[in-house]
Amino acid sequence: MDVRLDMELAQFRTQISEAMAEGGTQPLIRLTDEELAVLDPEETLVPKPHLSTMDAQQREWAMATALRSLVARETIEIDNIEDLAATLHGAPASTVDMRIRMDVDLALTLRRTADRALVIRQRSGAGTAFAHVHIHTANLLLVERITAGGMHVFTLANSVQDAVDLVQPLLDPFGVADRDGPSIPLDPSALEPEHVGPLTAVIDNARIVAELVLLSDPPGPMITTYATDRAVWAVIVDSPHAPTGITARPVSHAALSAAIADMLSSQEADRA
């Protein structure tokens, strides 16, 4: 990154952190898939589960409706809205004079400029939900929770623990993580059912499966959790493609919280 831009980003983070110091963690905004596609058309990393189910024609209609909604709610102001509407309907792209409300602009900026992100995918019988924690500093994290229906709920967190509290229910929605057990080392070259011991029954009976990946440079640790009616098991991978360092064990609420916090804090010391 350009040194000047790096300094500007550091100053921006400091200003936001100082503004949050008194108010603490606070809700920011809610936006739909299609509203985000209008506001940030080049962003592709964060899933849009509702929009992804549509064909091209349906997407066009949904985004046109989202544009009208954004303008009607005064989320954005557009002087040449006809040009944008034409672009959404397939016309050649044109320059759009768009002014975005401050809280929405803050969320979009924090999404684009995070150095690291903790990505969570939760799979259950009700569908697939997600969370992205856009990590800036230990006291500035943008938590984006995404429902299976494509609603993005943004929260500004001013501590790692607050961010953990927001995303941990994706891993243990039933509150059954109540005990820690011994770690079982797993061989990455032999993960067939006959080699993973009691984890086989856990996988077969899991009602919620969640995957956590730290997107960073270098790549961070990964965790997969399996929540049954009675317990939560965590399979922890210290680093991708490593020949060792994979363990599985039942975890308590506190241990699960600590594991998520460790992922969010990973590499923070190197950045200091």
QUIMOPE-V363385 format. One record per residue. RES is the residue in one letter. PHI is phi in degrees with one decimal (999 if undefined). PSI is psi in degrees with one decimal (none if undefined). D_LAST is the distance of its C-alpha to the last C-alpha in Angstrom with 1 decimal. Layout:
# QUIMOPE-V363385
res = <RES | RES>
phi = <PHI | PHI>
psi = <PSI | PSI>
d_last = <D_LAST | D_LAST>
This chain:
# QUIMOPE-V363385
res = <M | D | V | R | L | D | M | E | L | A | Q | F | R | T | Q | I | S | E | A | M | A | E | G | G | T | Q | P | L | I | R | L | T | D | E | E | L | A | V | L | D | P | E | E | T | L | V | P | K | P | H | L | S | T | M | D | A | Q | Q | R | E | W | A | M | A | T | A | L | R | S | L | V | A | R | E | T | I | E | I | D | N | I | E | D | L | A | A | T | L | H | G | A | P | A | S | T | V | D | M | R | I | R | M | D | V | D | L | A | L | T | L | R | R | T | A | D | R | A | L | V | I | R | Q | R | S | G | A | G | T | A | F | A | H | V | H | I | H | T | A | N | L | L | L | V | E | R | I | T | A | G | G | M | H | V | F | T | L | A | N | S | V | Q | D | A | V | D | L | V | Q | P | L | L | D | P | F | G | V | A | D | R | D | G | P | S | I | P | L | D | P | S | A | L | E | P | E | H | V | G | P | L | T | A | V | I | D | N | A | R | I | V | A | E | L | V | L | L | S | D | P | P | G | P | M | I | T | T | Y | A | T | D | R | A | V | W | A | V | I | V | D | S | P | H | A | P | T | G | I | T | A | R | P | V | S | H | A | A | L | S | A | A | I | A | D | M | L | S | S | Q | E | A | D | R | A>
phi = <999 | -56.9 | -59.0 | -63.9 | -65.1 | -62.4 | -67.5 | -64.5 | -66.2 | -62.1 | -65.7 | -60.5 | -62.4 | -63.3 | -62.7 | -67.1 | -62.2 | -66.9 | -66.7 | -83.2 | -56.3 | -82.7 | -83.0 | 71.5 | -60.8 | -152.2 | -61.5 | -114.3 | -148.7 | -127.0 | -139.8 | -88.1 | -49.1 | -70.5 | -66.4 | -66.4 | -64.8 | -73.5 | -72.9 | -138.3 | -65.0 | -88.3 | -72.9 | -128.7 | -70.2 | -78.8 | -66.1 | -125.1 | -62.4 | -75.7 | -64.8 | -68.4 | -85.4 | -94.9 | -83.2 | -58.9 | -66.9 | -65.0 | -61.8 | -60.3 | -64.6 | -63.3 | -72.1 | -64.2 | -66.0 | -62.6 | -60.0 | -60.6 | -65.7 | -61.7 | -68.8 | -63.5 | -86.2 | 61.2 | -72.9 | -134.0 | -123.9 | -130.9 | -75.7 | -106.4 | -63.5 | -63.4 | -65.3 | -67.4 | -60.3 | -65.2 | -62.6 | -63.7 | -95.5 | 102.7 | -72.5 | -55.7 | -60.8 | -131.2 | -71.2 | -114.1 | -88.8 | -115.2 | -112.3 | -107.4 | -56.7 | -58.1 | -67.8 | -70.0 | -60.8 | -62.6 | -61.1 | -64.7 | -65.8 | -66.8 | -65.2 | -77.8 | -109.5 | -69.2 | -77.8 | -138.5 | -148.0 | -96.0 | -106.7 | -124.7 | -123.2 | -111.2 | -114.4 | -150.7 | -64.1 | -86.8 | 123.9 | -117.9 | -117.0 | -140.2 | -148.3 | -124.0 | -103.7 | -86.5 | -96.9 | -108.9 | -140.4 | -64.9 | -121.2 | -149.4 | -134.5 | -99.9 | -98.0 | -117.4 | -98.4 | -124.5 | -76.6 | -61.7 | -86.3 | 88.4 | -96.4 | -103.6 | -108.4 | -101.4 | -135.0 | -88.5 | -107.8 | -106.3 | -157.3 | -60.7 | -65.0 | -63.2 | -64.3 | -58.9 | -61.4 | -76.8 | -102.5 | -59.6 | -59.7 | -66.6 | -87.5 | -137.7 | -67.6 | -95.1 | 65.6 | -99.7 | -75.3 | -125.4 | -154.2 | -100.9 | -127.3 | -66.6 | -80.2 | -111.9 | -70.2 | -116.7 | -92.1 | -61.9 | -89.3 | -143.4 | -103.0 | -69.8 | -51.9 | -72.4 | -110.5 | -111.6 | 57.2 | -65.2 | -65.3 | -59.5 | -65.7 | -63.1 | -62.1 | -65.1 | -107.0 | -68.6 | -95.3 | -131.0 | -119.2 | -126.4 | -121.8 | -121.0 | -133.1 | -93.3 | -86.8 | -158.4 | -128.4 | -72.2 | -57.0 | -96.6 | -70.0 | -132.3 | -135.4 | -119.5 | -116.3 | -125.4 | -104.9 | -101.0 | -71.9 | -121.5 | -158.6 | -122.1 | -107.1 | -122.7 | -105.2 | -110.2 | -112.2 | -62.8 | -156.0 | -60.9 | 64.9 | -75.7 | -73.2 | -136.7 | 89.6 | -111.6 | -132.5 | -132.6 | -165.4 | -70.9 | -129.4 | -86.7 | -58.0 | -66.2 | -67.8 | -65.7 | -60.1 | -65.4 | -66.6 | -65.9 | -60.8 | -62.3 | -66.2 | -67.6 | -94.1 | -57.0 | 73.3 | -63.5 | -64.1 | -67.2 | -82.7 | -67.1>
psi = <143.0 | 137.5 | -41.2 | -44.2 | -36.7 | -41.5 | -39.5 | -39.1 | -41.3 | -41.3 | -41.5 | -44.9 | -41.4 | -42.7 | -43.7 | -42.0 | -41.0 | -38.0 | -30.3 | -15.1 | -38.9 | -41.9 | -22.4 | -165.6 | 137.0 | 144.5 | 148.6 | -75.5 | 168.7 | 133.6 | 149.7 | 166.4 | -51.0 | -31.1 | -41.4 | -34.6 | -32.6 | -44.7 | -34.1 | 68.8 | -21.8 | -13.5 | 129.1 | -10.9 | -44.9 | 129.9 | 151.4 | 81.4 | -33.9 | -46.8 | -32.0 | -16.4 | -6.2 | 151.2 | 178.0 | -41.8 | -42.3 | -39.4 | -41.9 | -46.4 | -43.2 | -41.2 | -34.6 | -41.5 | -40.0 | -39.8 | -46.3 | -40.2 | -43.2 | -41.4 | -43.8 | -34.5 | 2.8 | 28.7 | -35.1 | 157.5 | 131.1 | 122.9 | -43.9 | 59.7 | -26.1 | -38.4 | -40.7 | -42.5 | -40.1 | -39.3 | -42.8 | -24.9 | 16.8 | -1.4 | 160.0 | 142.5 | 140.6 | 161.3 | 128.7 | 129.5 | 92.1 | 128.6 | 125.4 | 138.2 | 148.7 | -44.5 | -35.0 | -43.5 | -37.7 | -46.6 | -45.1 | -39.3 | -44.4 | -31.2 | -42.2 | -25.0 | 5.1 | 139.1 | -30.6 | 159.7 | 137.6 | 119.7 | 129.3 | 132.7 | 125.6 | 124.3 | 131.5 | 179.4 | -19.4 | -4.2 | -163.2 | 125.3 | 164.7 | 164.7 | 140.3 | 123.1 | 109.6 | 111.5 | 122.3 | -61.0 | 177.9 | -19.5 | 24.4 | 100.0 | 133.4 | 115.0 | 121.9 | 106.1 | 135.3 | 117.7 | 164.4 | -24.5 | 2.1 | 25.2 | 126.9 | 117.9 | 115.6 | 135.1 | 135.2 | 118.7 | 133.5 | 19.6 | 153.2 | -41.1 | -37.7 | -39.9 | -40.6 | -46.2 | -28.8 | -33.6 | -18.8 | -33.9 | -20.3 | -30.1 | -33.3 | 66.3 | -19.2 | -5.0 | 38.3 | -2.3 | 91.9 | 4.8 | 149.2 | 142.9 | 173.9 | 149.0 | 138.7 | 115.5 | 138.5 | 142.1 | 115.9 | -18.6 | -4.0 | 71.6 | 24.1 | 157.4 | -36.4 | -7.6 | -0.8 | 13.4 | -134.8 | -13.1 | -25.2 | -48.3 | -35.7 | -46.5 | -42.1 | -29.3 | 7.9 | 132.7 | -26.8 | 128.3 | 126.8 | 141.8 | 131.6 | 128.0 | 131.3 | 113.6 | 110.4 | 175.9 | 110.9 | 165.9 | 142.9 | -172.5 | 165.6 | 146.9 | 137.3 | 130.8 | 146.4 | 115.1 | 118.2 | -168.2 | -15.9 | -20.0 | 166.4 | 127.0 | 145.3 | 129.8 | 116.8 | 126.7 | 116.3 | -40.5 | 147.2 | 143.3 | 11.7 | 142.9 | -16.6 | -175.0 | 22.6 | 123.0 | 155.8 | 140.8 | 153.8 | 145.6 | 150.0 | 171.7 | -43.2 | -41.3 | -38.4 | -42.7 | -43.5 | -36.7 | -41.3 | -43.0 | -38.8 | -39.8 | -41.0 | -29.0 | -4.5 | 132.8 | 1.3 | -38.4 | -35.3 | -27.2 | -20.8 | none>
d_last = <17.0 | 18.7 | 16.5 | 18.5 | 18.0 | 14.2 | 14.3 | 16.9 | 15.0 | 12.0 | 14.8 | 16.6 | 13.9 | 13.7 | 17.5 | 18.0 | 15.7 | 17.7 | 20.9 | 20.3 | 19.5 | 23.3 | 24.6 | 22.1 | 22.4 | 25.3 | 27.5 | 27.3 | 30.0 | 32.1 | 33.2 | 35.4 | 35.0 | 37.4 | 35.9 | 32.5 | 34.4 | 36.0 | 32.8 | 30.6 | 33.1 | 30.8 | 28.3 | 29.3 | 26.5 | 27.2 | 30.7 | 33.6 | 36.0 | 38.8 | 38.9 | 38.7 | 42.1 | 43.9 | 45.8 | 45.5 | 48.1 | 46.7 | 43.2 | 44.9 | 46.7 | 43.6 | 41.4 | 44.3 | 44.7 | 40.9 | 41.1 | 44.0 | 42.2 | 39.1 | 41.4 | 43.6 | 40.7 | 39.5 | 36.1 | 36.7 | 39.2 | 40.8 | 43.3 | 44.6 | 44.5 | 47.5 | 45.6 | 42.8 | 45.5 | 47.3 | 44.1 | 43.6 | 47.2 | 46.8 | 47.4 | 45.5 | 42.0 | 42.1 | 39.7 | 39.2 | 38.5 | 36.5 | 34.8 | 32.7 | 32.3 | 29.1 | 27.9 | 28.8 | 27.0 | 23.8 | 24.0 | 24.8 | 22.0 | 19.4 | 21.1 | 21.1 | 17.5 | 15.4 | 13.4 | 14.4 | 17.4 | 19.1 | 22.7 | 25.5 | 29.2 | 31.8 | 35.3 | 38.3 | 42.0 | 41.1 | 39.2 | 35.6 | 32.8 | 29.2 | 25.8 | 22.8 | 19.5 | 17.6 | 13.9 | 11.9 | 9.5 | 10.4 | 13.0 | 14.2 | 16.1 | 19.4 | 21.8 | 24.8 | 27.6 | 30.5 | 34.0 | 36.5 | 38.4 | 35.7 | 34.4 | 30.8 | 29.5 | 26.3 | 24.4 | 21.3 | 19.4 | 17.1 | 16.1 | 15.7 | 19.0 | 20.8 | 20.0 | 21.2 | 24.3 | 25.1 | 25.1 | 26.3 | 29.9 | 30.0 | 29.8 | 32.1 | 34.3 | 37.0 | 35.0 | 36.4 | 33.3 | 34.6 | 34.4 | 32.3 | 34.1 | 33.8 | 31.8 | 34.0 | 32.7 | 33.7 | 34.7 | 33.4 | 36.7 | 38.9 | 37.8 | 41.4 | 42.7 | 44.6 | 41.5 | 39.1 | 41.2 | 41.0 | 38.4 | 41.4 | 43.0 | 39.7 | 39.2 | 42.9 | 42.7 | 39.4 | 39.7 | 36.2 | 34.0 | 30.4 | 28.0 | 24.2 | 22.2 | 18.5 | 18.6 | 15.7 | 15.4 | 16.3 | 18.4 | 17.4 | 19.8 | 23.0 | 25.1 | 28.7 | 30.4 | 34.1 | 35.5 | 39.2 | 41.4 | 40.5 | 37.0 | 33.7 | 32.8 | 29.5 | 29.3 | 25.8 | 24.9 | 21.9 | 21.7 | 24.2 | 27.3 | 26.5 | 29.9 | 28.9 | 26.4 | 28.4 | 29.5 | 31.4 | 32.1 | 33.2 | 30.5 | 30.7 | 29.1 | 26.5 | 25.7 | 25.5 | 23.2 | 20.9 | 21.0 | 20.1 | 17.2 | 15.9 | 16.3 | 14.5 | 11.4 | 11.7 | 8.9 | 6.4 | 5.2 | 5.6 | 3.8 | 0.0>
